[in-house]
Amino acid sequence: MTAQIIQENAAPFNTIDIDPVTLDIIENALRNARIEMDATLVRTAMSPGIREQGDAFPLIADPAGKMIVGQFGSFIDGFLKTFEGTIEDGDMIFLSDPYSCGGAISHSNDWLVMLPVFYDGRLIAFTAMFGHMSDIGGKVVGSMPIKAHSIFEEGVRIPPVKIWKKGEYNEDLMKLVMHQTRKPDWCQADLNALIASCRVAANRIIEMTKRFGPDVYYSATQQLLDRNYRAMKSLIATAIAQAPVTFEDYICDDGMSFGPYKIKCTMWREGEKVILDFSGTDPQSAASINFLLNENMFKMFFGIYMIMVFDPQILFNDGFYELIDVRIPEGCLLKPAFPAALSGRTHALGRIFDILGGLLGQKTPEFLNAAGFSSSPHLFYSGNDNRPGKSGEWFQLFQIGFGGIPGRPTGDGPDGHSLWPGFTNVPNEFLERYFPMRIERYETEPDSGGAGLHRGGNGIRMTYRFLADGQIAIHDDRWFVPPWGVNGGLPGKRAKKMLERADGTTEILGNKVEEIEVTNGDQLHFVTWGGGGWGDPLKREPALVALEIEQGLVTAAGARDYGVVIAGDGSVDLNATEALRLQMKVDRGELPLFDYGPSIEMLRANCLAETGLPAPTQPRWNDNLELEYVD
C-alpha cells in the first residue's frame, strides 16, 4: 500500500526551462535553508549529542521524496511506498522504528520528523530531520545495550504516526513517548528542535515558491536532480570498471566475545549502472552490532564518496539513484531479520566507508584512501551526583569520540576527527561544568597514524577522571583488526581502553563493554585508533617528520617507520637517514597496494600479548544462519 496524498489542487506542475542564474539562486537558497535547519537545531536542542556535537541530519526533498539538499539521502520515497495512511496539509510524521522504514533510520535512538510542505493546495516539497536521542528507555542507560538480542531491549519503538494532524498537536502521544525515557527534558527539547528546523525550511521553500512561482521552483529542483544524474553517469563511466572488484573488512567483535565479523562487497559496472553486491557478508549477529542498511542510504554513501574523491564541486542529491543497484542478502549483518538488535550499528556504518575506499581505488590507486573512518566511539557515564550541593541528582552523558582519519591522495589525514564532516567534539569545559568529571588529558596519540608519504591521522587520548560513583559503557572498534594502509602506507595503531582505579590498580577494558562500575577518583584512558597511511613513508620529507616530533605527533622511535633518524639534539641525522632508507628499500621489496598488517590468525595468536585482551572467538553459523558452534 502507498501513502495517499490529499491535495486540494491536484493539477500537476509544469516543467519549464530555467535560466542558469535563477537555477543558481534557487540552488544556493536551498543550501542556505539546509544550513539554517542546522542552526535552528543547535540553538534549541538540549542534549550534548545534538546541541554540542551535531548528531542530526536534515534534508529537503521534492514532492516525490527525492532529496534535493541534505546529507544522508532521502528515506521519504520508501516511506511513501509503505505508509498506510493519508498525508495532508498540516500533518507532520514522527517515527523511530528502523524496521518500519526499511532502515532509513538505522537504530531506535534516531527520532525522525517529516513535514509535507503545501503551497496553493499542492504538495511542493518535504522537509525532514532526524537526530540521536540520548535515552529512549530500554535495559541500559543510553538505550544502546551491547548484549541485546532483540530490538525490544533497546527502548521505545515509534512506528510512523502523526505528531501533528491537520494542524493539531498530538499531546497525548508525546506524553506517552516521553514517559519511556530517562531524560524526558532532553528528548522533548531535542524533538522540538527537529520540528522547528523542519518548519524553518518549509517557510523558506514557501518564500521561494512565492517569489519565483511553483512551476519555476519545481522545475529547478528537477534540473538539479538531472544535473547530478548526468555528472554521476560520467563519473561511473570513467571510474568504475566492468570487471568485478572485491573488498572485505571486519568488525572486530560483537561485545559478547565473538568476532571478527566480515563485511564483503563486490563492485562492477553493467552499461551505465554500477552494481554493489554484499554477498559473502557474514550472517547477522546475536548481539546489537547489526546494521539494517537501507539501499538508498548506501547509494548516497557511494555517491558522496565518489563526488568527494573525484569531483567535489558536484552538489550531491538523489538524482543519481537510478544508476546504482545495491544488493544485500537477507539475514546478513547488513540486512538482519526482525527483531534483531540494531543499537550498536555504528561500527558497521563506519566500516562501510572504509570498504568504499577499498573498492573505488583499485582501478585508480592515485585516488585510493586508506582505512580510518571505521567507527564512531561512544562513551556513556551515568549515576547520582552525591557531591556537596548536588543532592544526589541524576546525570547521564552520551559523548561521541573521534579516531584518526585516513591518509589521502591530497595529504595527511586529520588527527582525531569525525567521519561525519559536520560533527564537533563536546568542549571539555562543557563536560566539566555539567557532569561530575574532570578531563585530565585531551591530546593526539603520537605514532597512532600509519606512516606514509601522507600520514594517517592520529587517534585521540582522552583521560576522564570521574568525580562521582556511577557506571560507564564504551562502544568502539578497531581494537583487533587495524586500519589498513594503501600504496605502501602502513596500518594505523589500534584502539585501547584502560581504567585506572583510585587505589592505583589498572584494568584493560574491552572496546564494547557496559555497566562498568566506577568510583570517585577513577580515571578512564580512552584511546582511539589511528588512520592508515597513504603512499611510501620513505618519501616523506625528513624535516616534516622532525617538525611533527616537535609538535608531539610523532616520536623519535616512530620516525624510523619513515626511515628518519633523529639525533640527540632533535635534528635529522641526514647521513644515518639516507643509510636507513636505502636498507629499508632493500628489505621490504615491492610495496603492496593494501597493507592490512598481520593476518587474522596472527592477530588472534598475539591478541592477549599485544592488547591485554583475549582474542574474540570466531563465530560459526548453521544452514539457517543461526549461531551454532565456535572454534
N, C-alpha and C positions, 0 to 999 in steps of 0.2 A: 504494500500500500504506500502511496506517496502523499505528502502533505498537500492539503487543499488551500491554495492562496485565495483569500477573499478580497476582491478588488471592486470598488465602486465603478472604476473606469477600467475596462478590460481592453481598451484599444492598444495595440502593440506600438512600440517605439519605432519611429522612422530612422533607419540608418543612413546617415549623410556623411559626406566628406568633411573633414575638419582641417583647417589650415594649421601649419606647424606651430605658429605662435600660440594659438588657442589651445592646441593639444599640450604644449609645454606648460602653459599656465595651469591647466586642469591637473596635469600630472604632478606638478610641484605643490599645488593646493592639496591634493590627496596625500602626498608625502607629509606635508605640514600637519594635516589633520591626524595622521597616524602618530606623529611626534607629540601632538597636543594630547592624544589619548594617554601616552606615557606620562606626560607632565601632570595631567589631572590625577592619574593614579597615584604617583608618588607623593602628591600633596594631600591626599585624603586617606590613604591606607594607613594601617597601624602596625602590622606585623613587620619585624625586621626583614623577613624574607622578601616581602614585596616592597615595602617603603624604602629600605636601605639597599637591597640587592637587585630589585627589579625583576623578580621571578614571576613575570606576567607577559602575555603575548597578545597584541592586538591585531585586528585585520579589518579591512574594508573590502566588501565583495559586491559584485554586480547582482542583478535580480536572480540569476541562475545559481548564485552561490560561489562563483569563481572569484578568488582573491585578486584584487587589483593592487593593493599595497598591504604589507604585513610581514610576518616572519616565518611562521610555522606552516604556511599553506592553509588552504580552506578545508574545513570539515563540513561546510554548510551543504554542499552538493549531496554528500552522503546522508546527512541529516534529512534533507528534503525527500529523499527516496524512501526513508524508513519511518518517518514521523507519522503517527496515526492521529491526525487532528487537523484543525484549521489554523491558519496564520492570518491575522487581521491587523489593521491599523490599531495601535495602542497595546499590542501584545509584546511581551519580552519572554524569551525562553531561558530556562535555567536548568542545568544538568551537571552531573559529575560522574556518572557511571560509564566507565570505558566500554563495557560490553554493549551499551545501548547506542553507541555511535561508532562502532567498528574501530575503536582505538584512536579516534580523532583527538581525544584527550586520553592519556595513557595510564593514569592512576587516579584513584578517587580523591586524592588531595587537591587535584586541579578542578576548580569550580569555573564553569563556563556560563557566560551570559551572552545572548544573541538577540539583537534588536532589528526587526524588519523596518525599513525606512520607506514611508509612503509619501508621495507628492501628487497632489491633484487626483487622489483616489487610486493611484497606480503604485505598485511596488517598484521603487527605483534602485534600492540597494539594501545591503545588510551591513551592520557593524557588529563586531563580536570581540570578546576578550576573555581569556582565561588566566587564572592566577593560582599559585600554590598556597593553599591554606595550611597554616602551621599545625592545626589539630582538627580532626573531624571525628574524634571518638576512637573506638576500637580498643584493642588489647594493650597497646603501649602508648606512652606519651609521644605525640607527634604523628601517630597513626600510620607509621611505616614499619610494621613488625617484620623483622628479618625472617623469623621462623614461622610465619603464617603459611598455612597450607591451602587457604582459600580466601577469596576476596571478602567473605563475610567477616573475617577477623580484622579488616583494615578500616573500619569506620563506616559512617553513613554513606549510602549509595543513593544518588538522586537521579531518577530517570528524567527524561525531558518533560518538564512541567512549565506552566506559565506563572512566572513570578508577578507579571503584570498581564491582565486580561482586559482588553478593550479600555485601557487606561486606568483600571482599578488594581490596586496593590493587594497581593495575597498575603496579608499579615499573619494569618494562622499558619500558613506553610512555613513562613520564616521562624515563627516561634517553635515549631516542631523541629526544624533543621538545627537551629541554634541550641536547642536543648541537648543535642548529641555531642557537642564539642566541649573540651575543657577550657577553651578560650573564646567564649561567645562574643566578647567585646572586640577582639581582633577580627574574628570571622565576619561579624556584622559590618565593621568598618571597611574591611577589605572587599566584601561583596558590594557595599555601597560605592566603593571606589571603582569597581569594574562597571557597575551600572552607569555611574556618572561619566566615565570615559566613553562608553558607547553612545551616550546621549550627546556628548560634545561632538563626536564625529558625525552623528546623524544631523546635528544642526549645521555643520559645515557643508555636508552634502546638499542639504536643502538650500543653503545660501548659494552654492554653485549652480544648482538647478534653476533657481530663480534668476540668477544673473545671465546664464547662457541659454536657458531653455532645456527642457527634459530631453529632447532629441539630440541636442549637441552634447549634453553631459553623457548620456547613454552611449552615443557613438564614440565619444572619446575613450570611454572605458573599453569598448570593444577593439578600438585601434591599438590601445596599449597592450591588450592581450595578444592581438595578432602580431604586433611588433616583436613581442617576446617569443612567440611561436617561430617566427622566421629566424630570429637570432639563434635560438636553441637548435633549430633544424640545421643551421650551418655549423654550429659547434659540434653537434653529434656526428655530422658527416666527416669532419676533419679530425676529431679527437678519439672517436670510438671505432675500433676495428671490427670487421666481420668475424674474424677468428675469435673464439671464446678465450677470455682470460679469467682466471680464478684466483681468489684470495680468501684466506681464512685467518681468523684471530680468535682469542679466547678470553672469556670472563674467568677470572682466577678461581672463584669458588662461590658457593651459594650461602655461606654463613652457617651451614649445617654440616660442614666437613667434607662435602663433595665438590669435585671440580678437577680440572677446569672444564668449562662448557664451550664447545666450538660454535662459532658463527661463520658460515661459509657462504660466499656469494660468487656467482659466475655471471660475466657480462659479455654480451656480443651485440652486434648490430644486424638487423634484418631490414634492408631497404632504408627507409627514413627513421625507423624505430630502433631504440635501444632496449634490450631485454636484460633484466636483472633478476636472477633466479637464485633463491636461497636454499635450494635443495642441498642436502648434506649438512644442514644446521642441526645441532643436537635437539632431541625432544625437550619438551617443557620440563621445567624443574618442579620438584615438590615444594620448593620454598618460594620466595617472593621476587626472585630476580627475573621473572618472565617479563617480556616486553611485547604488548599487543600492538604490533607495528601496523599502523594504518598505511595502506598503499599510497594514498595521495600525500600523506606526510612524508613518506620516503621519497616520492617523486620530487617534492620540494627540497628535501635534503640534497638529493642528487643535483637538482638544478642550481641550488645555492653554491654547492661545491664547484660545479662546472663554471659557473659565472665568476666566482671569486678567483679561481685559478686561471681561467683563460681569457675572460673579458669582464672586469669588474664594473665597467660603465653601464652594463645592462641592468635595467630595473627588473628584479625578479617578481613574477606574479604567476598565476595559474595557467597562463596561456599555452604553455608547452606540454601540458599533461598528456595529450593525445600521442606524443612522440615517445612515451615511456611505458613499458609493460613490466610491472613488478609481480613476481610470482613467489609466494610464501607458502610453504607446505603447512597444512592444518596440523595442529598438535605439536609443532616445533616450538623452540624457545621464543620465537618471534610471532607466533600465532597460536598461543595456548588456548586450550578448550576451557570454557566456563565450567566451574567457577575458580579457575587458577588464580592464585595471589599475584598481584602486579605492583605492589607498592615500591619494590626495590628495583624498578626497571631502569634506573638512571645509569647503571653500568653498561647495559646493552645499548642504551641510547647513545652514550658517548662512544662506545666501540664501533658503532655504525659509521661514524665519521672517519675513524682510523681505517676501516675497511674500504670506504670510498676512496681514500687517498691511495691505498694499495692497489686498487683496481685501475683507477684512472691514469696512474703514472706509468703503467707497464709499457704502453705504446710510446709515451713521451716522457722518458725519465727526467728530462730537464724541468718538467712541471711537477715532479713527484714530491709529495710531502712525507715526512717521517711520521711516526706514531706519537701521540701525546694528548689528543683530545680525550679519549679513553674513558673518563668517568666524571662524576660531579661529587666530590667528597662532602659528606654531611656530618655535622655534629649536633647531637641533642643533649641538653642538660636541663634537669628539672628537679624540683623539690620544694620544700617550705623554708623560707628565709628566716632563720631564727637569730640573726644578728641583732644587736641592740637597736631598738627603734623600728624594727620591721614586723614584729608581732606574728611571725610565722606565716606571712603571706605567700601564696603560691606563685612560683615563677616557672617558666619553661622557655628554653631557647632552641630555635632551629636556625642553624647557620650553614651556608654553603661555602666550601673552601675551593681552592684552585690548585691545579697542578701545573707542570711545565708544558707550554705549547711547543709543538714540534718545530725543528729546523725546517726552513722553507727555501725554495729557489731564490727568493728575494732577500733572504737574510736570516738572522738568528730568530729562534722562537722566543716570544716574550716570557719573562720569568713570572711564574705564579699568576697566570691569567685564566679567566673563564673561557670555556669553549664557546659560550654564547657571548657575542660581542657587546651586548648591552648590559651584562651583569657587572656589578661592582661589589667590592667587599663591604662587610659591615665595619664601620670605623671602630677602632679599639676603644675610643673614648665613649662611644655609644654602649658597647658591651660592658664597660666598667661602670657606667652610670646607671644602667637599668638591670644589671644582673650581678649576682654575688660572685664575681670573678675578677682577677687581675691578669692582664696579658704581660707575661714576663719577657717573651721574645716573639718578634714577628719579622722574619727575615728570610731571604732566599737560602736554600740548602746548597752550599758550594759543591761543584762537581756532579750534581744530580742530573744536569742536562747532558745528553750524549755528545761526545766530541765529534766535531765535523768542521768542514770549511765554514759552515753556518751552524753554530752551536744550538743544540736543543735548549729550550727554556728550562731554567732550574725550577724545581719544586719549592714549596714553602715549608719552613719550620715555624710552627706556632705553638708556643708553650702557654697553656692556661693554668693559672693557679685558682683552684676552687675555694671559695670563702664560706661556703655553706654545705652542709651534708645534702646529698642528693643522689641522682642516678644519671649516668651518661649512656649514650648509644652512638655508634660510629657506623657510617656507610661509606665504604671506599673500595677501591680495587687497584689493580696493577701492583700488587704486593708479591705475586708469584711469577707471573709472566711479564717480563719487562717491555716497555715501549721500544719498538724496533727502530733502527736507523736505516737510512737509504743512501744509495750512491756512494757507499764507502763510509758513511757516518755510523757512529757507534750507538748502541742502545742507551736509553736513559736509565737512571737508577730507579729502584723500586720504592714504593711507599712503605712506611713503617709507623707504628704507634707504640708508645711506651708510657705506662702510668708509674709515676714516681710518688710513692706514698710519703706522707708527712713524717713517718717514722724512719725514712731512709731506704726502705725496701723498694725494689722495682719489679715491674711485671710487663712483659711484652704482650700487647693486646692484638687480637685479630683485627682485620680491617672491616669485618662485618660482625659487630657484637652489640648487645643491648642489655639493659638493666644491670649495668655495672655500677656497683655502689662506690661512691666517693665521699670523702670527709673533708672537713675544713683543713686546708693546707696541702692537700694532694695536688700534684701537678701532672697534666697530660701533655706529652710531647707529640704533637700531631704533625707528621712529616708526609708530604705528598710526593708523587712520582715526578721525575724529570722527563722532558720530551726527548725523543730520539734525535740524533744528529743528522745533518744533511751534507753530503759531499766529503771529500778526502780531508781528514783532520790535519794531515801533514802539509796542506796548502794554506792553512790559516796563518795569518801574519803573526810571527812571534811577538812583536811589540803589542799586538792586541791581546794576546794571551797574558803577557806581563801586566797590562793595564787591568785586565779582569782579575788577576790575583790581587792587585792593589785595591780593587773595588769589592773584594770578598766573594766574587762569583766563581772563581776557580782557585784551587790550592796549588802550591808548588808541586806536590805529588801528582795532582790531576793534570798538570801541564804536560806531563810526559805522555799522556794519551794523544797529545798534539805533536809529539816529538820535540818538545821545547824543554830545555834545561835551564833552570833558574839558578844564578849564582847566589852566594851568601848575602850579597848586598841588595838582592831583589831584582837585579838586572838580568837580561838574557845573556847566557853564555853562548855566543854565536858559533864558536868552533864546536863545542860539545853538542849544540843543537843540530848542526849540519851533519855531524857524525851519527848521531842517534837517528835522525830521519833517514839517512842512507841505509842504516842497518834495518830499520823497521820496514822499509820498502822491500828489502830482500826477503825478510822473514815472512811477510804477510801474504805475498802472492797477489793474485788478481782480486780487485775489490768486488765484493758482492753487491748486487742491486739492492737486496734487503739483508740486513744483519739483525737476525732475531735473537742473538745471544745463544745461550745453551739450549739444547733440546728439552722437550717436556720431561723426558726420562731423567736427564741430568739435573734439571731443576728440582725434580721430585727427590732424587737421591741426596741432593745437597741442601734441601729446604731448611731443615732444622738447624744446621750449622750456619747457614747464611742469614736466615731471617729470625731465628729463635722460635719458630712455629712449626708444628708438624705439617707435612705435605698434605694437601687435600686428597681425598680418595676418589679415584676415577669412577664415575657413575656408569652403570650399565642398565639397559632397558630391554624389556621383552618385546614380543611382536605387537603388543597392544600399547607400546610406548609408556609402559609403567616401569618405574624403577624396580628392578628385580634382584640384582645382586651387585656386589662390588668386588674389585680386586683388592 
